[in-house]
């Protein structure tokens, strides 16, 4: 499970960088590479979203470590 969370964290970071670019420069890197709302860009957005949900588990793991 640790490997899955690390891979998910990488995708979450990629998503965060993309959102940073959107917020600072109004530049969507995913759309620039794969096209705006193409099937591939939607897949990338979906993967990043699912990975963000997977990484919610990191918060609970951190809390469990402190209760032991």
C-alpha positions, 0 to 999 in steps of 0.5 A: 500500500505504501507504493500506491500512496507514493505514486498517488502523491506524485500525481497529486503533486503534478496536479498541484503544480498544474493548479498553481500554474492556472492560478498564477499564469492562467496556464493549464499545462495538462490542456496545453499538452493533451488538448482542452477537455480531450479524452486524454486530459479528462483521464489525467484530471480523473487520475489526479483526483483519485490520487488526491482521495487516496492521499487522504489516507496519509492524514489518518496514518499520521494521526494513528502514529501519534496515538500509539 
